[in-house]
Amino acid sequence: MEKRPEVSVIVPVYQVESYLERAVESLLAQTLEELEIILVDDGSTDQSPQICDEYARRFPEKVRVLHQENQGLGLARNAGLDLARGEYVAFVDSDDTVEPDMYRAMAEKARAGDYDMVFCDVRILYVDEGRESISQTYPEESIDLGDYLVRGNNITYSVNKLYRRSLWEGLRYEKMLFEDIALIPALVTRTARVGYVREPFYNYYRRSGTLSTSQVGAMGDVVTAFRLFLTRCGERYREEAVYCAAKQLCWNMTQSRTVFLPDFIGLLRDFRKDFALNPYLAKDPQAGKILDYLDRPVIPRRLVCAHCGRPLPEEWQQAVERDFPQGEVVELTEANLPEDLPPAVARAIKVGRWDFVEEYLALGEVYEKGGIALAPECRTQLGLNRLRLGQVFFGFEDGEALTAGCFGAVAGHYVLEALLDTYREENLYNAALLPLKERLRDFLLLRMGLQANGKKQLLRGEVQVYPPDVLAFDMRNGENCCKYQPCPAPEGFEVVRASLLERWSKERMENWNLYKRERDRKGGGAPPAAAPAEAVTRGQLEEELRRLAETYESSTSWKVTRPLRAVAKLWKR
């Protein structure tokens, strides 16, 4: 009769041909004999499947392989759990390694204390920086579970733990990013007793450019993960679990994933009672900062697009799916027009001025339920999510005109209400069926004190107006959140209004000349006799300034605008 392994180690595998052998070799080197290695190939298209099969051929008594279509890390782990035969299970990421005694020591600890779960420490290797650190799981030899949730580390990691396989009955990972956060803390709070081996057995290789260190729309799953964490955690340790989540939320909201701050605020509000009344949070001024966000206004994550008499562009949908995969998309078409239309809008329908109708519909929908109006010609960027932190925002299209292609507001905002009222009045805008941006600009000029200068402004402390590079055109400066694309552009190029490009180039020239004058003015002075050890020397400063100057003059933006600067000089002559 075949002897069952004591520990089953599950390794999800996806596009890791450069690291997979190192990971598997570290598992084959384990001093625990009764160990099985389950490699779950999650639809890899590199050499990873062949590497898996080769190990299964060479070590049939140790290595088992499952090939499946790509489903993500969580579901790959689930598939491994379904195959596991050991009394205990563990997980290893395929680009990490483990120390030889890891599973022998942890299994011995589990048997000796009859623990359902055993933890170890984690060695973090910062590959790009060439350094490492030890993340200690708990400051004491024996773990008090409530105190661990308050003071411990590595709580959300799947990989530094050994689990009794029976713990996983009825539990599986979600198909999402941050599946660890969504499940592991809740599993910990429902475990009666846990053990701890104070050794950094797990080697976590941290690299830049990986999905976990990137800022992409799918990273918004982190908010859903914390929501599941708080929903699933056991009642016995709920206050400790809420505080544990609060500490991690504080780091995510203020340092790591600030682009999703509006979504984190929504999470805080949904669990307001838990956070506001948490006794641990009341004593921690650092983590307690998240309570300051509870009453910050947030525009709903709704993207409203009116497209009458024309389909929604595929590029629009692709951009939204990329940057707002968790967002609600509201499409308004001629098929669902409201009955009580203003006369001007009804007349626009009769004469085929659907652009006028679309702007009215989008304005009305945002006023009623809140959200971001996004015209079919506009393309989102992930940074647009940050703009939801506030009550209402608009943007310039150039130095004077505003754009109606992208704007946002909380439900019922009085500025949008006032703009909607103008559609039922007798005025020039309705008589000539003028675009929304005309009435919007005049309203903000006359009623809110807007300055038509194309610069960022905050009107009456709540109406935010952004410059053209934020909500109209991408100037390749990292500021764009939504760009207007009235026509296709060749790959590598951007559609930009000529007047805006000329102005932008002039501003850069003025800044550059100002820098050179300041540099020349300071260049004649004698260097200080002695600089503090931390200070930057004049030579270092000059070298950095020289490098920046060379970078700017060789940049794409400088080269692209060179013909425009030449034309501008000819016009002036």
Beta strands, then each sheet from edge to edge (+ up, - down):
strand 1: 7-13
strand 2: 35-42
strand 3: 63-68
strand 4: 88-91
strand 5: 97-98
strand 6: 117-126
strand 7: 131-135
strand 8: 161-164
strand 9: 194-206
strand 10: 302-306
strand 11: 328-332
strand 12: 371-374
strand 13: 378-380
strand 14: 392-396
strand 15: 402-409
strand 16: 457-459
strand 17: 463-466
strand 18: 482-484
sheet 1: 3+ 2+ 1+ 4+ 8- 6+ 7-
sheet 2: 3+ 2+ 1+ 4+ 8- 6+ 9+ 5-
sheet 3: 11+ 10+ 12+ 15- 14+ 17+ 16-
sheet 4: 13+ 18-
end
